[in-house]
Amino acid sequence: MFVVAEMAPLTLALLLIILLTGSDRCAVALAAGLGNGVNVQPSYYNSGKVALGLSQLKALAPKVKTVRIEVEPFIPISLAKQWISEAAKNGFSIIVTYHKKATVLGSNDASKQ
């Protein structure tokens, strides 16, 4: 399953709570087949040229069924495709978020709150 979205920070936070808690409160997500999940942010390390280690994750944490991959604008699309392909090959449901502007992530400027 592929879900591609650009989300507001609050929506994104709620989605992460649903995916990561694995509690009764995430019954809707579980019913949708997403199951428990993890968030990966490969964009921020070594210019995105990283091994996600999803085969190890699958072996060590079999309850994890969904991977959320954050893609930042400074990363080539070819790398994002590679990450998505790796997650798919390992049988995970995939949520991909793309932040096209830094302002999507928020600001410390109180006038912008």
C-alpha positions as CSV (number, residue, x, y, z in Angstrom):
1,M,0.0,0.0,0.0
2,F,1.4,3.4,-0.9
3,V,0.0,6.6,0.7
4,V,1.8,9.8,-0.5
5,A,0.9,12.9,1.4
6,E,2.0,16.4,2.4
7,M,0.6,16.8,5.8
8,A,0.2,19.6,8.3
9,P,2.3,19.1,11.4
10,L,-0.8,18.3,13.6
11,T,-2.1,15.8,11.1
12,L,1.3,14.2,10.9
13,A,1.6,14.0,14.6
14,L,-1.7,12.3,14.9
15,L,-0.8,9.8,12.2
16,L,2.5,9.0,14.0
17,I,0.6,8.5,17.3
18,I,-1.8,6.1,15.6
19,L,1.0,4.2,13.9
20,L,3.4,4.0,16.8
21,T,1.2,3.3,19.8
22,G,-0.2,-0.1,18.8
23,S,-2.8,0.5,21.4
24,D,-6.6,0.1,21.2
25,R,-6.8,3.8,20.3
26,C,-5.3,2.9,16.9
27,A,-8.1,0.4,16.0
28,V,-8.9,2.4,12.8
29,A,-5.4,2.2,11.5
30,L,-5.1,-1.5,12.4
31,A,-8.4,-2.2,10.7
32,A,-7.1,-0.5,7.6
33,G,-4.2,-2.9,7.6
34,L,-1.4,-0.5,8.6
35,G,-0.6,-2.3,11.9
36,N,2.3,-1.1,14.0
37,G,4.8,1.1,12.3
38,V,8.1,3.0,12.4
39,N,9.2,6.4,11.1
40,V,12.5,6.6,9.1
41,Q,14.2,9.9,8.2
42,P,17.0,8.9,5.9
43,S,17.2,12.3,4.3
44,Y,19.2,13.7,7.3
45,Y,22.1,11.2,7.3
46,N,24.9,11.0,4.8
47,S,22.9,13.0,2.2
48,G,20.3,10.2,2.2
49,K,22.8,7.5,1.1
50,V,22.0,5.1,3.8
51,A,20.9,1.5,4.2
52,L,17.5,1.5,5.9
53,G,18.1,-2.0,7.5
54,L,14.5,-3.0,6.9
55,S,15.3,-6.7,6.5
56,Q,16.8,-6.6,10.0
57,L,13.8,-4.6,11.3
58,K,11.5,-7.2,9.9
59,A,13.4,-10.0,11.6
60,L,13.8,-8.3,15.0
61,A,10.4,-6.6,15.2
62,P,7.9,-8.7,13.4
63,K,4.9,-6.7,14.7
64,V,6.0,-3.7,12.6
65,K,3.9,-3.7,9.4
66,T,4.2,-0.1,8.2
67,V,7.2,2.2,7.4
68,R,6.7,5.9,7.1
69,I,9.5,7.5,5.1
70,E,10.1,11.2,5.2
71,V,11.5,12.7,2.0
72,E,13.0,16.2,2.0
73,P,13.4,18.5,-1.1
74,F,17.2,18.3,-1.0
75,I,17.2,14.6,-1.7
76,P,17.2,13.2,-5.3
77,I,14.0,11.4,-6.2
78,S,16.1,8.4,-7.2
79,L,17.0,7.9,-3.6
80,A,13.4,8.2,-2.4
81,K,12.5,5.6,-5.0
82,Q,15.2,3.3,-3.7
83,W,13.9,3.6,-0.1
84,I,10.3,2.9,-1.2
85,S,11.5,-0.1,-3.2
86,E,13.5,-1.4,-0.2
87,A,10.4,-1.1,2.0
88,A,8.2,-2.8,-0.6
89,K,10.6,-5.7,-1.1
90,N,10.5,-6.3,2.6
91,G,6.7,-6.5,2.6
92,F,5.9,-3.3,4.5
93,S,3.0,-1.0,3.9
94,I,4.5,2.4,3.1
95,I,3.5,6.0,3.9
96,V,5.7,8.6,2.2
97,T,5.6,12.3,3.3
98,Y,7.3,15.1,1.4
99,H,8.0,18.5,2.9
100,K,8.3,20.9,0.0
101,K,8.9,23.9,2.2
102,A,10.7,24.3,5.5
103,T,7.7,26.3,6.8
104,V,5.7,23.1,6.7
105,L,7.8,21.9,9.6
106,G,7.0,24.9,11.8
107,S,9.0,27.8,13.1
108,N,10.3,29.1,16.4
109,D,9.0,32.6,15.4
110,A,6.0,33.3,17.6
111,S,4.4,35.6,15.0
112,K,4.1,32.6,12.7
113,Q,2.3,30.3,15.2
